[in-house]
Amino acid sequence: MVKVSIYIPTHNRRLLLERALRSVIQQTHSDLDIIVVNDASTDDTRAYLDGLRASEPRLTVIHVDKARGAPAARNRAIKIAAGQFITGLDDDDEFTPTRIENLLNYWSNLGDDANRISGLFTQSVMTDGKSSSPTTDRKDEVSYEDLFHHNFIGNQIFCPTQHLAEIGGFDENMPALQDLELFMRLVRRYGPARLVPDCSYVCYVDEGRDRISKNSKKRYDAFERIMQKNDKAPAHLKPYLFMQLFSPFYGTVPSFGDWSRMIQWGATPALLAKMLRATIRNALVTARGYARKSVA
């Protein structure tokens, strides 16, 4: 049986972590190397993990005394991963029971194609805990240039562990968009990532959750860092990457300065029309949010 490593960084989310770990422990593929990095939690995460480790031999726990963020936590896990393949799980999300089995089966049937792709990904189930809907925005194959237009992979990829080790893991200096930046390096080196016809990652997006994706300044800074690291990318891709900052998931309203930059970069009329739609949409969503707060 093929061993698969699964890394989970966590910080002060003990109850959510319990749900995430349960979904991993109950996978139909049992040969797992489960690595949880406790990033200096101050709740009862440490006690919970130490108790679980006593009864779950597949679990490795790393307790960190000073919080350094999710990228650093993931890298700690990648360095000790024992599986032939590796993937991740956020501590507030979960897997469906057959996720790992289906990914492994797909990879084993690739044949020679396995040598020309970087990894696999799936659609996700987006839920607020009350209603759910599957994503439909992901391409069958995702190239390096595709990722400037949109993160068609999502937030997790399944790949040979050696791939992540050889590209140096996550950039711990990225203030946001860490997954996107890693995917760019991964597919640039090993080839496109491929979609598995499965919907096995459950992503919780309720508004009450504290997510880095809500911090617009960090995203702007991350955009600049990605462009610096990809300075040889075709110039026409820059405005497409910039547009990702204004997706419905983030909800940032483009400023006058943002519009000026897009025009200066030579954004196409179609892209400017998309930015106009994003401006109206995100402004309306923001206004409704302010209205709800004022009523409350």
WOUR-V20848 format. One record per backbone hydrogen bond with DSSP energy under -0.5 kcal/mol. NH is the residue of the N-H (numbers start at 0). CO is the residue of the C=O. E is the energy in kcal/mol with one decimal. If there is no record, write none. Layout:
nh=NH co=CO e=E
nh=NH co=CO e=E
This chain:
nh=3 co=30 e=-1.8
nh=4 co=84 e=-3.0
nh=5 co=32 e=-2.5
nh=6 co=86 e=-2.0
nh=7 co=34 e=-2.5
nh=9 co=36 e=-2.3
nh=16 co=12 e=-3.3
nh=17 co=13 e=-2.1
nh=18 co=14 e=-1.4
nh=19 co=15 e=-2.3
nh=20 co=16 e=-3.1
nh=21 co=17 e=-2.0
nh=22 co=18 e=-1.7
nh=23 co=19 e=-1.1
nh=24 co=20 e=-3.0
nh=25 co=21 e=-1.8
nh=26 co=23 e=-1.8
nh=27 co=96 e=-2.3
nh=29 co=27 e=-0.7
nh=31 co=29 e=-1.9
nh=32 co=3 e=-2.6
nh=33 co=31 e=-0.6
nh=33 co=57 e=-2.1
nh=34 co=5 e=-2.9
nh=34 co=32 e=-0.6
nh=35 co=33 e=-0.5
nh=35 co=59 e=-2.6
nh=36 co=7 e=-1.9
nh=36 co=34 e=-0.5
nh=37 co=35 e=-0.7
nh=37 co=61 e=-2.8
nh=38 co=9 e=-2.9
nh=38 co=36 e=-1.0
nh=39 co=37 e=-2.1
nh=39 co=63 e=-0.9
nh=47 co=43 e=-2.2
nh=48 co=44 e=-2.8
nh=49 co=45 e=-2.5
nh=50 co=46 e=-2.1
nh=51 co=47 e=-2.3
nh=52 co=48 e=-2.7
nh=53 co=49 e=-1.0
nh=54 co=50 e=-0.5
nh=54 co=51 e=-1.4
nh=55 co=51 e=-1.4
nh=56 co=54 e=-0.5
nh=58 co=55 e=-1.7
nh=59 co=33 e=-3.3
nh=61 co=35 e=-2.6
nh=62 co=60 e=-0.5
nh=63 co=37 e=-2.9
nh=63 co=61 e=-0.5
nh=72 co=68 e=-1.9
nh=73 co=69 e=-2.9
nh=74 co=70 e=-2.1
nh=75 co=71 e=-1.8
nh=76 co=72 e=-1.6
nh=77 co=73 e=-2.6
nh=78 co=74 e=-2.0
nh=79 co=75 e=-0.7
nh=79 co=76 e=-0.9
nh=80 co=76 e=-0.8
nh=80 co=77 e=-0.7
nh=83 co=2 e=-1.6
nh=84 co=2 e=-1.3
nh=85 co=158 e=-2.6
nh=86 co=4 e=-1.9
nh=88 co=6 e=-2.1
nh=90 co=8 e=-0.6
nh=92 co=89 e=-1.8
nh=93 co=201 e=-2.0
nh=95 co=199 e=-2.1
nh=98 co=95 e=-1.7
nh=101 co=97 e=-2.7
nh=102 co=98 e=-2.2
nh=103 co=99 e=-2.4
nh=104 co=100 e=-2.3
nh=105 co=101 e=-2.2
nh=106 co=102 e=-2.3
nh=107 co=103 e=-2.6
nh=108 co=104 e=-1.1
nh=108 co=105 e=-0.6
nh=109 co=106 e=-1.7
nh=112 co=109 e=-1.5
nh=113 co=110 e=-1.5
nh=114 co=111 e=-1.8
nh=115 co=112 e=-1.8
nh=116 co=112 e=-0.5
nh=117 co=191 e=-2.0
nh=118 co=191 e=-0.6
nh=119 co=157 e=-3.1
nh=120 co=193 e=-1.9
nh=122 co=197 e=-2.1
nh=124 co=200 e=-3.1
nh=125 co=123 e=-0.6
nh=125 co=132 e=-3.0
nh=126 co=124 e=-0.5
nh=126 co=202 e=-2.5
nh=127 co=130 e=-1.6
nh=132 co=125 e=-2.2
nh=134 co=123 e=-2.7
nh=141 co=192 e=-2.7
nh=142 co=140 e=-0.5
nh=146 co=142 e=-1.2
nh=146 co=143 e=-0.6
nh=147 co=144 e=-1.3
nh=148 co=144 e=-0.8
nh=148 co=145 e=-1.0
nh=149 co=145 e=-1.8
nh=151 co=149 e=-1.8
nh=157 co=119 e=-2.9
nh=158 co=85 e=-2.0
nh=160 co=83 e=-2.0
nh=162 co=159 e=-1.2
nh=163 co=159 e=-0.9
nh=164 co=160 e=-1.9
nh=165 co=161 e=-2.6
nh=166 co=162 e=-1.5
nh=167 co=164 e=-1.0
nh=168 co=163 e=-2.3
nh=171 co=169 e=-0.9
nh=173 co=170 e=-1.6
nh=180 co=176 e=-2.2
nh=181 co=177 e=-2.1
nh=182 co=178 e=-2.6
nh=183 co=179 e=-2.0
nh=184 co=180 e=-1.6
nh=185 co=181 e=-2.5
nh=186 co=182 e=-2.7
nh=187 co=183 e=-1.7
nh=188 co=184 e=-1.4
nh=189 co=185 e=-2.7
nh=190 co=186 e=-1.6
nh=192 co=141 e=-2.1
nh=193 co=118 e=-2.5
nh=194 co=139 e=-2.9
nh=195 co=120 e=-3.1
nh=197 co=195 e=-2.7
nh=199 co=122 e=-0.6
nh=200 co=122 e=-0.8
nh=201 co=93 e=-3.1
nh=201 co=199 e=-0.5
nh=202 co=124 e=-3.1
nh=202 co=200 e=-0.7
nh=203 co=201 e=-0.6
nh=204 co=126 e=-2.7
nh=208 co=205 e=-1.7
nh=210 co=208 e=-0.9
nh=213 co=210 e=-1.9
nh=214 co=211 e=-2.1
nh=215 co=213 e=-1.0
nh=218 co=214 e=-1.3
nh=219 co=215 e=-2.4
nh=220 co=216 e=-2.4
nh=221 co=217 e=-2.2
nh=222 co=218 e=-2.4
nh=223 co=219 e=-1.9
nh=224 co=220 e=-1.9
nh=225 co=221 e=-2.6
nh=226 co=222 e=-2.3
nh=227 co=223 e=-2.0
nh=228 co=224 e=-2.1
nh=229 co=225 e=-1.1
nh=230 co=227 e=-0.9
nh=232 co=229 e=-1.9
nh=236 co=233 e=-1.8
nh=237 co=234 e=-1.4
nh=240 co=236 e=-2.0
nh=241 co=237 e=-2.2
nh=242 co=238 e=-1.7
nh=243 co=239 e=-0.7
nh=243 co=240 e=-1.1
nh=244 co=241 e=-1.8
nh=245 co=242 e=-1.8
nh=246 co=243 e=-1.2
nh=250 co=246 e=-2.9
nh=251 co=244 e=-0.5
nh=253 co=251 e=-0.6
nh=258 co=254 e=-2.1
nh=259 co=255 e=-2.3
nh=260 co=256 e=-2.1
nh=261 co=257 e=-2.2
nh=262 co=258 e=-2.2
nh=263 co=259 e=-2.3
nh=264 co=260 e=-2.2
nh=265 co=262 e=-1.2
nh=266 co=261 e=-2.3
nh=271 co=267 e=-2.4
nh=272 co=268 e=-2.3
nh=273 co=269 e=-1.8
nh=274 co=270 e=-2.0
nh=275 co=271 e=-2.1
nh=276 co=272 e=-2.2
nh=277 co=273 e=-2.2
nh=278 co=274 e=-2.4
nh=279 co=275 e=-2.3
nh=280 co=276 e=-2.8
nh=281 co=277 e=-2.7
nh=282 co=278 e=-1.9
nh=283 co=279 e=-2.2
nh=284 co=280 e=-2.3
nh=285 co=281 e=-2.5
nh=286 co=282 e=-2.5
nh=287 co=283 e=-2.4
nh=288 co=284 e=-1.9
nh=289 co=285 e=-2.2
nh=290 co=286 e=-2.3
nh=291 co=287 e=-2.3
nh=292 co=288 e=-1.9
nh=293 co=289 e=-2.3
nh=294 co=290 e=-2.0
nh=295 co=291 e=-2.2
